[in-house]
Structure formats: C-alpha cells, structure tokens
Amino acid sequence: MSPTRIKFLAFRVYRFRDRQAYDDLYAYFGPKLYRFLAFKLPRDEDADELTGEVLLRAWEYMVASDVQEVGGLYFKIARNLIADFYRQRKVTTELVETSPAAIQPGSLSEDVANKLEIEQLRANIKRLSPDQVEVITLRFFDQMTVEEIAAVTQKTPNNIRVLIHRARQALQKYEKPQS
C-alpha cells in the first residue's frame, strides 16, 4: 500500500469515521503488528489481546486527531502496551516458540539442526540491547523499511541504520566460536 493511500485512508477515518477505511488500514498493518507483539510477548494469547487493544486505542485516537504516520501510531501504542504488560505482570522476557521463521517439515536431522539454529539465534538476540532487539525485529521479522522503523521508534533513519548495523555485527560476533 502506498504512503499516499495510507494517508488518504487515515484522513477518511478522521474526517468521516470511515470504518471501511480503518479496516483497510488494519488489513495492511495488522499482520506486522501481530508479529511484532507475538515476538515481544510470551504467549500468542497475549499478542491477540494486545492487538485488539492497539486497534481500539488507535481508532479512538484517529477519529479525534489527523494522523500522518499510521504505522508509527500503531507501533507506538503497541510498544507502550508491551511496557505496561511487563510492568503489571512482572513477567520475564522470552521469545515466542512460533516465530515467523517457522520450521518446515523435513527430515528429523534437518528439523533438529534448524531448531538448534533458531534457539542459538534467540539466545544471541537476547544478548542485544533493547533498542537493537526492536530494530532487528522490525527490520527482519516485520520487513519494515528504515524510514518506517524511524517513524515507529521516533529516531532518525541514520540512527536506525547504525543500530541495525551494530546489532548485525554483534550477532555475527556471537555466532563465531570463542577460541
């Protein structure tokens, strides 16, 4: 969906409370939003619940204000809800078993090797800073552009590029066996 179309739909939501326009926006951002939440929360049920809460809060905000960056709004609300979730429940952070890079059925040895590789990647991602985890998740799991990530995180595109670069370097460093 083009940025112009997104802005047009956001305007229709603001001006006319157009539910179909909001549905179209959700159809575009919903899967990305759910993946983001599922990656950050311990259970899929929590991601489902918070996705609904993000949608409700975004609707309330969009009918009251003219929003220019809809993706930024969705992900900012999601980030705040994740912080509230962990603050209220005092749950430790863990990555969800059903990641977007789900293992395809194959031979048993391939499945075991893939599972070990994924677990190693999870362990390495946990070693990154929270900012690096966020940009890596948005860039590679949600396949967002640098500009979209900058809007979501309220940082400059150059800052995002540096964070991605440093996170990738750290992950490569963690991959190499210590001698």
C-alpha positions in Angstrom: 0.0 0.0 0.0 1.4 3.4 -1.0 2.1 6.1 1.6 -0.4 8.3 -0.2 -3.2 5.7 0.1 -2.4 5.2 3.8 -2.7 9.0 4.4 -5.9 9.1 2.4 -7.4 6.3 4.5 -6.3 7.9 7.7 -7.9 11.2 6.6 -11.2 9.3 5.9 -11.1 7.8 9.4 -10.5 11.2 10.9 -13.0 13.2 8.8 -15.8 10.7 8.3 -15.2 8.0 10.9 -15.0 5.6 7.9 -14.9 2.1 9.3 -14.0 0.6 5.9 -11.0 2.8 5.6 -9.9 1.7 9.1 -10.4 -1.9 8.1 -8.2 -1.4 5.1 -5.5 0.2 7.3 -5.7 -2.7 9.7 -5.6 -5.3 6.9 -2.3 -3.7 5.9 -0.7 -3.1 9.3 -2.4 -5.9 11.3 -0.1 -8.8 10.4 3.0 -6.7 11.0 1.6 -5.5 14.3 0.7 -9.0 15.4 4.1 -10.4 14.5 5.7 -7.6 16.5 3.6 -8.3 19.5 4.0 -12.1 19.3 7.8 -11.7 19.2 7.8 -9.5 22.2 5.2 -11.3 24.4 5.4 -14.8 26.0 2.2 -16.2 24.6 0.1 -15.9 21.5 -3.0 -15.2 23.6 -1.3 -12.1 25.0 -0.4 -10.9 21.5 -4.1 -11.4 20.4 -5.3 -9.5 23.4 -2.9 -6.6 22.9 -3.6 -6.4 19.2 -7.2 -5.8 20.0 -6.3 -3.1 22.5 -4.0 -1.4 20.0 -6.8 -1.4 17.4 -9.2 0.2 19.9 -6.8 2.8 21.1 -5.7 3.7 17.5 -9.3 4.1 16.4 -10.1 6.4 19.3 -7.0 8.5 18.6 -7.5 8.6 14.8 -11.1 9.8 15.0 -10.0 12.6 17.3 -6.7 13.6 15.5 -5.4 13.8 12.0 -2.7 11.1 11.9 0.2 11.4 9.4 2.1 8.3 10.3 -0.4 5.5 10.9 2.2 2.8 11.2 4.1 4.9 13.8 0.9 5.3 15.7 0.1 1.5 15.8 3.6 0.6 16.8 3.9 3.3 19.4 0.7 2.2 21.1 2.0 -1.4 20.9 5.3 -0.5 22.5 3.5 1.3 25.3 1.2 -1.6 25.9 4.1 -4.1 25.9 5.8 -1.9 28.6 2.5 -1.9 30.6 2.1 -5.6 30.2 5.5 -6.4 31.7 5.2 -3.7 34.3 1.9 -5.1 35.6 2.7 -8.8 35.3 6.4 -8.8 36.2 6.9 -11.5 33.6 10.4 -12.3 32.3 11.0 -11.7 28.6 11.1 -14.7 26.4 10.8 -15.2 22.7 7.8 -17.0 21.4 8.2 -20.6 20.1 6.2 -19.9 16.9 8.4 -17.3 15.3 7.8 -16.1 11.7 10.7 -18.3 10.6 8.7 -21.5 11.5 10.4 -24.8 10.8 9.2 -26.6 7.7 8.6 -30.3 8.0 11.6 -32.3 6.6 13.9 -34.9 7.8 14.4 -35.3 11.5 18.0 -34.3 11.4 17.1 -31.1 9.4 14.4 -30.3 12.0 16.8 -30.8 14.9 19.5 -28.7 13.2 17.0 -25.9 12.4 15.7 -25.9 15.9 19.2 -25.7 17.4 20.0 -22.9 15.0 16.8 -21.0 16.0 17.5 -21.5 19.7 21.0 -20.2 19.2 19.7 -17.1 17.3 17.1 -16.5 20.1 19.9 -16.7 22.7 22.0 -14.3 20.7 19.2 -11.8 20.2 18.6 -11.8 24.0 22.2 -10.6 24.4 21.5 -7.4 22.3 20.4 -4.1 23.8 16.6 -3.5 23.9 16.9 -0.9 21.1 18.8 -3.3 18.9 16.3 -6.1 19.5 13.5 -3.8 18.5 15.1 -2.6 15.2 16.2 -6.2 14.3 12.6 -7.4 14.9 11.0 -4.6 12.9 13.5 -4.8 10.1 13.9 -8.6 9.5 10.8 -10.2 11.0 8.3 -7.5 10.1 10.2 -6.4 7.0 9.7 -2.7 7.6 11.9 -0.1 5.8 14.4 2.0 7.7 12.1 5.1 7.3 9.1 3.1 8.8 11.2 2.0 11.7 12.4 5.6 12.3 8.7 6.7 12.4 7.8 3.9 14.8 10.7 4.5 17.2 10.9 8.3 16.8 14.5 8.2 15.8 16.3 9.4 12.7 16.8 7.0 9.8 20.6 7.3 10.2 20.3 6.3 13.9 18.2 3.2 12.8 20.8 2.3 10.2 23.6 2.4 12.8 21.5 0.4 15.3 20.8 -2.3 12.6 24.5 -2.4 11.6 25.7 -2.7 15.2 23.1 -5.4 16.0 24.1 -7.4 13.0 27.8 -7.1 13.9 27.0 -8.2 17.4 25.0 -11.2 16.2 27.9 -12.2 13.9 30.3 -11.9 16.7 28.1 -14.1 18.9 27.9 -16.7 16.1 31.7 -17.2 15.9 33.1 -19.7 18.4 35.3 -18.3 21.0 38.9 -19.6 20.7 
